[in-house]
Amino acid sequence: MRVVQYLKNPNASIYFCDKRFYRGVMLVGTMEVLEDADTKQMIWREGDTMYYPQGVTDPDYCVLKFTAAQGRYYSNFHSESFDIG
């Protein structure tokens, strides 16, 4: 379901946080849906058949590639935005 959303609108963000120290970073960018055989094979790992029974050629299997454009860091009650690239 999420893949369909990214195909319609590639805008995405991810957030990493460390609750122990109340700090984190949010990255904003775009998500690509990659379905070519070479990329799928490169990412494939033993045991993935648990999720994709037909293997690397399973029609439900694809690779999501996130490319960050900007971010925001938060630590010690201070936040700062930054550009990437």
C-alpha positions in Angstrom: 0.0 0.0 0.0 2.8 2.5 0.8 4.4 1.8 -2.5 1.3 3.0 -4.3 1.4 6.2 -2.3 5.1 6.8 -3.3 4.3 6.2 -6.9 1.7 8.9 -6.8 3.7 11.3 -4.5 7.4 10.6 -4.0 7.7 13.1 -1.1 8.9 11.3 2.0 10.6 11.8 5.4 12.3 9.6 7.9 13.0 10.2 11.6 15.6 8.7 13.8 15.5 9.3 17.6 17.4 8.4 20.7 14.9 8.6 23.5 17.6 8.1 26.1 19.1 11.5 25.3 16.0 13.2 23.8 17.7 13.9 20.5 16.8 13.0 16.9 17.1 13.9 13.2 14.5 14.1 10.6 15.4 13.8 6.9 13.1 15.1 4.2 13.4 14.1 0.5 12.0 11.7 -2.1 11.3 8.0 -2.3 11.9 6.0 -5.5 10.3 2.6 -6.1 12.9 0.5 -7.9 11.7 -2.7 -9.6 14.6 -3.6 -11.9 16.1 -7.1 -11.5 19.7 -5.9 -10.7 18.7 -3.7 -7.8 16.3 -6.3 -6.4 19.0 -9.0 -6.6 21.6 -6.7 -5.0 19.4 -6.1 -1.9 18.0 -9.6 -1.6 19.1 -11.6 1.4 18.7 -15.2 2.4 15.6 -15.5 4.5 13.7 -12.9 2.6 11.5 -15.7 1.2 9.7 -15.5 4.6 8.2 -12.3 3.3 8.3 -12.9 -0.5 7.7 -16.6 -1.1 8.3 -16.4 -4.8 11.9 -15.1 -4.2 13.5 -12.1 -5.9 11.0 -12.3 -8.8 8.0 -12.0 -6.4 5.7 -9.3 -7.9 5.2 -7.8 -4.5 8.9 -7.3 -3.9 10.5 -4.0 -4.8 13.2 -1.7 -3.3 12.5 1.7 -1.9 15.3 4.2 -2.3 15.2 7.3 -0.1 17.2 10.4 -1.2 17.5 13.1 1.4 17.4 16.8 0.4 17.3 18.5 3.8 17.0 17.7 7.5 16.5 19.0 11.0 18.5 17.9 14.1 17.2 18.2 17.6 19.3 17.9 20.8 19.5 19.5 24.2 16.4 21.7 23.6 18.0 23.1 20.4 17.1 22.3 16.8 18.8 23.2 13.6 17.9 22.7 10.0 20.4 21.8 7.3 20.6 21.1 3.6 22.1 18.0 2.1 24.0 18.0 -1.2 
